[in-house]
Amino acid sequence: MTPTADDAGEPIQKRSGWLVPFAVFVVTAVLSAAVLYYYVGPRPASFVRDVPSPTAATTPVHLTVNGVAFAIPANHIVYRSAQRGGEQNDLALFALLPDFRGFSVADAQRFASNAPDSGAIFILVRGDRLNLTESERLKRIYMGYVDNQMGLTGPYGLTQYQFRSDSGYRGEDLFVGQTARGPAVFRCVQFSAEVPSPSCLRETPLTQGVALSYRFKRAQLAKWREISAGADALVRSFLQRK
């Protein structure tokens, strides 16, 4: 850099052109990490170990969850500790709609966005001894907390249920869609002044002893069929067959 001088005779340093884009990238990465903590933040005891660390690397990482083996491109894995591979109690992943691609520098801002129509989807793979089907979860858990078990005709080919105000699910709506493999059950946080960018959550078995859940923006609920099929296909593509 070539020094010059201002009117007071003080030297002025010319800044390199790469500093501005580099600063933008750093800010985007920090925002991305903050959003990831919001959606899939670890339990307090694991803050030191688990750090959201988006990477654009596509190298397969070999992991196991409850004895089930996976090979997952690093750019789909949220936490740095999991990017090292090995046995995991649970596994946080992310992807971008509509094609479920993994993280890239070009898409950093889209992954970081908390806009109501954000296309980021956050996935959790975890051990699950109960292995409840969605039909069982619907009947044994959720139906006991809705105010009308008949439901109402909802949007996008879904049946909609209202949780009772005295239940632990107050402030959420329940949506059920029918697929060739059975019901797809979604709990969606209601829009409000306090929650202007709500999400929907689906929980479903993946394989024996392992469950899959994923969260996406409620504004994307119209695409529930594509999201359901895509999330399931993505995670199953990571399974390592014996």
Backbone torsions as a table, in degrees:
resi	resn	phi	psi	omega
1	MET	NA	139.3	-177.6
2	THR	-99.6	119.8	-179.0
3	PRO	-72.3	143.5	171.4
4	THR	-125.6	-170.4	-178.2
5	ALA	-136.1	147.0	175.3
6	ASP	-89.6	-173.9	-176.4
7	ASP	-63.0	-23.8	-179.3
8	ALA	-89.6	2.1	178.8
9	GLY	86.7	4.4	-179.6
10	GLU	-81.1	140.5	179.7
11	PRO	-67.6	141.7	176.4
12	ILE	-118.6	132.1	-180.0
13	GLN	-97.9	127.9	173.4
14	LYS	-75.6	131.9	-176.9
15	ARG	-87.7	139.9	177.5
16	SER	-65.5	145.7	-176.1
17	GLY	-66.4	-18.8	-176.6
18	TRP	-82.9	-8.9	-174.7
19	LEU	-67.4	-39.8	-178.2
20	VAL	-65.5	-52.6	178.1
21	PRO	-61.9	-32.6	178.2
22	PHE	-65.3	-41.3	179.0
23	ALA	-64.2	-39.9	178.0
24	VAL	-61.8	-42.6	179.5
25	PHE	-62.2	-43.6	-179.3
26	VAL	-62.2	-44.5	179.6
27	VAL	-62.2	-43.3	179.4
28	THR	-62.1	-42.1	179.3
29	ALA	-62.8	-40.9	178.9
30	VAL	-65.4	-43.4	177.6
31	LEU	-62.4	-39.0	178.3
32	SER	-61.3	-45.2	179.1
33	ALA	-61.8	-39.2	-179.9
34	ALA	-64.4	-42.8	178.8
35	VAL	-65.6	-38.7	179.0
36	LEU	-63.0	-40.7	176.6
37	TYR	-61.7	-38.5	-179.3
38	TYR	-60.9	-42.3	-175.6
39	TYR	-86.2	-44.4	-172.2
40	VAL	-130.1	29.8	-178.7
41	GLY	-57.5	142.4	-177.0
42	PRO	-73.5	167.8	173.9
43	ARG	-65.7	155.0	-175.7
44	PRO	-52.9	-36.5	-176.4
45	ALA	-67.9	-15.7	-174.1
46	SER	-111.0	13.1	-179.1
47	PHE	-60.9	-38.0	-177.6
48	VAL	-67.7	-39.7	-175.7
49	ARG	-79.7	-40.0	-171.5
50	ASP	-101.5	114.0	180.0
51	VAL	-126.6	121.2	174.8
52	PRO	-56.6	127.3	-174.6
53	SER	-144.6	74.5	-179.4
54	PRO	-56.9	137.0	177.5
55	THR	-135.7	147.3	177.7
56	ALA	-89.8	-1.8	-179.4
57	ALA	-66.2	139.6	-179.9
58	THR	-108.8	11.8	178.9
59	THR	-60.4	130.8	178.8
60	PRO	-64.3	135.1	176.6
61	VAL	-111.9	130.6	-177.5
62	HIS	-96.9	122.6	-177.0
63	LEU	-137.6	164.0	171.1
64	THR	-134.4	144.6	174.5
65	VAL	-128.1	116.4	-178.5
66	ASN	52.8	39.1	177.0
67	GLY	84.5	-4.5	179.6
68	VAL	-93.4	128.4	-173.2
69	ALA	-91.8	141.5	177.8
70	PHE	-133.8	151.4	167.6
71	ALA	-126.9	111.8	-169.0
72	ILE	-125.9	129.3	174.1
73	PRO	-55.6	136.5	-174.8
74	ALA	-57.1	-30.4	-176.3
75	ASN	-76.1	1.0	171.2
76	HIS	-101.2	-3.8	-173.1
77	ILE	-101.4	128.8	-174.0
78	VAL	-75.0	-49.6	-167.5
79	TYR	-98.7	143.9	-178.1
80	ARG	-60.3	-40.1	-178.1
81	SER	-62.0	-39.7	179.9
82	ALA	-71.9	-26.9	178.9
83	GLN	-66.3	-12.5	176.5
84	ARG	-84.6	-13.8	179.0
85	GLY	87.4	-174.5	179.1
86	GLY	95.2	-171.0	-178.3
87	GLU	-73.4	135.7	-179.8
88	GLN	-128.0	140.1	173.1
89	ASN	-69.0	-41.1	172.8
90	ASP	-149.3	165.4	-171.0
91	LEU	-137.3	116.0	-180.0
92	ALA	-95.3	126.4	-179.2
93	LEU	-125.4	165.7	172.9
94	PHE	-148.3	159.0	-179.6
95	ALA	-155.1	169.5	-177.1
96	LEU	-121.8	128.0	176.3
97	LEU	-72.8	151.3	8.7
98	PRO	-95.0	-8.8	-172.4
99	ASP	-101.1	4.6	175.8
100	PHE	61.1	34.4	177.5
101	ARG	-76.5	157.8	-179.8
102	GLY	-83.3	-179.4	-176.2
103	PHE	-63.6	142.8	171.0
104	SER	-145.5	160.0	178.6
105	VAL	-60.7	-39.3	-178.8
106	ALA	-62.9	-30.4	-177.9
107	ASP	-100.3	10.6	-174.6
108	ALA	-55.6	-44.2	-178.7
109	GLN	-67.3	-33.1	179.1
110	ARG	-70.4	-36.8	175.3
111	PHE	-68.2	-33.2	-177.2
112	ALA	-79.2	-18.9	-173.0
113	SER	-65.2	135.7	171.9
114	ASN	-111.0	26.6	178.6
115	ALA	-65.4	153.2	-179.1
116	PRO	-55.7	-29.3	-178.7
117	ASP	-107.7	23.7	178.5
118	SER	-53.0	140.9	-179.8
119	GLY	-93.9	8.0	179.0
120	ALA	-78.1	139.7	175.3
121	ILE	-124.1	134.5	-176.1
122	PHE	-114.1	128.0	-169.0
123	ILE	-120.5	140.1	175.8
124	LEU	-126.7	126.2	173.9
125	VAL	-109.2	126.1	-175.2
126	ARG	-146.1	157.2	173.8
127	GLY	-68.3	142.2	-176.7
128	ASP	-149.8	107.1	-179.1
129	ARG	-71.0	-32.9	-175.5
130	LEU	-70.4	-39.4	-178.9
131	ASN	51.1	45.0	177.5
132	LEU	-66.0	134.0	170.5
133	THR	-72.1	165.1	178.6
134	GLU	-65.5	-34.4	177.2
135	SER	-62.7	-42.6	178.5
136	GLU	-66.6	-41.9	179.4
137	ARG	-62.3	-40.7	-179.9
138	LEU	-63.0	-47.5	-176.1
139	LYS	-75.3	-43.4	-171.7
140	ARG	-83.7	-23.3	-175.8
141	ILE	-117.3	-65.4	-168.0
142	TYR	-69.6	-39.4	-175.3
143	MET	-61.2	-23.8	179.1
144	GLY	-75.2	-6.8	-175.6
145	TYR	-120.1	5.6	179.7
146	VAL	-97.4	156.8	-176.5
147	ASP	-88.3	-11.9	179.0
148	ASN	-148.6	103.5	-175.5
149	GLN	-71.1	-11.4	174.7
150	MET	-76.7	-27.0	-178.9
151	GLY	73.5	175.0	179.0
152	LEU	-126.7	157.4	175.2
153	THR	-67.8	117.0	-178.3
154	GLY	-102.0	-174.4	-179.5
155	PRO	-77.1	161.5	169.4
156	TYR	59.7	31.2	179.3
157	GLY	76.1	17.3	-179.1
158	LEU	-101.7	153.4	168.2
159	THR	-95.9	133.4	-174.8
160	GLN	-111.5	137.7	177.4
161	TYR	-125.1	148.3	178.0
162	GLN	-106.4	124.5	174.9
163	PHE	-72.7	145.0	177.6
164	ARG	-65.4	149.3	-178.0
165	SER	-69.4	-17.5	178.8
166	ASP	-95.8	9.1	-179.9
167	SER	-95.7	164.9	177.0
168	GLY	-71.4	-7.4	-179.7
169	TYR	-103.3	12.4	179.4
170	ARG	-58.6	145.6	-176.2
171	GLY	88.4	2.2	177.6
172	GLU	-124.9	156.0	170.8
173	ASP	-112.4	152.6	177.9
174	LEU	-112.4	128.4	178.4
175	PHE	-123.6	138.2	179.8
176	VAL	-129.4	125.5	176.1
177	GLY	-116.9	151.9	-178.9
178	GLN	-100.5	133.4	176.8
179	THR	-128.2	172.9	179.2
180	ALA	-63.7	-21.9	-178.4
181	ARG	-100.7	6.1	-179.6
182	GLY	117.8	-171.0	-176.2
183	PRO	-71.3	146.5	169.2
184	ALA	-109.9	120.7	-170.5
185	VAL	-113.1	126.5	-177.2
186	PHE	-125.4	129.1	168.4
187	ARG	-99.9	122.2	-175.9
188	CYS	-121.3	126.4	175.2
189	VAL	-65.9	139.3	-178.9
190	GLN	-76.2	147.9	172.7
191	PHE	-65.5	139.7	176.3
192	SER	-161.4	170.8	177.3
193	ALA	-62.9	-33.1	179.9
194	GLU	-78.3	-27.6	-178.9
195	VAL	-128.7	80.1	-177.2
196	PRO	-78.9	-9.9	-177.0
197	SER	-132.9	65.4	-172.6
198	PRO	-76.2	164.1	-177.6
199	SER	-124.7	166.0	174.0
200	CYS	-117.6	148.8	-177.9
201	LEU	-128.0	133.7	172.4
202	ARG	-123.6	138.6	177.1
203	GLU	-125.4	130.3	-175.7
204	THR	-153.6	149.9	176.2
205	PRO	-65.1	145.9	174.8
206	LEU	-103.9	-53.4	176.3
207	THR	-155.1	177.3	-176.0
208	GLN	-56.6	119.0	176.9
209	GLY	84.5	1.9	-178.7
210	VAL	-136.1	131.2	-179.8
211	ALA	-112.8	156.1	178.8
212	LEU	-122.2	132.9	171.1
213	SER	-134.5	152.2	177.2
214	TYR	-149.4	153.1	-175.4
215	ARG	-127.4	135.9	178.5
216	PHE	-146.2	166.6	-176.9
217	LYS	-69.4	139.1	-179.4
218	ARG	-58.7	-30.9	179.1
219	ALA	-63.3	-15.1	178.1
220	GLN	-94.6	6.4	-173.9
221	LEU	-61.5	-27.3	178.0
222	ALA	-58.2	-24.0	-178.7
223	LYS	-98.7	25.6	-172.6
224	TRP	-59.0	-34.3	179.3
225	ARG	-66.0	-47.6	179.7
226	GLU	-64.5	-40.6	179.8
227	ILE	-65.6	-43.9	-179.8
228	SER	-61.1	-49.0	-179.0
229	ALA	-65.9	-40.6	-177.0
230	GLY	-69.2	-43.3	179.8
231	ALA	-64.7	-43.4	179.2
232	ASP	-63.4	-46.4	-179.4
233	ALA	-63.6	-40.1	-179.6
234	LEU	-60.4	-53.0	-175.4
235	VAL	-67.7	-38.3	178.1
236	ARG	-65.7	-28.9	177.5
237	SER	-67.5	-18.8	179.2
238	PHE	-87.0	-14.8	-178.4
239	LEU	-63.9	138.4	175.6
240	GLN	-99.1	115.0	-178.1
241	ARG	-76.5	142.1	179.2
242	LYS	-82.1	NA	NA
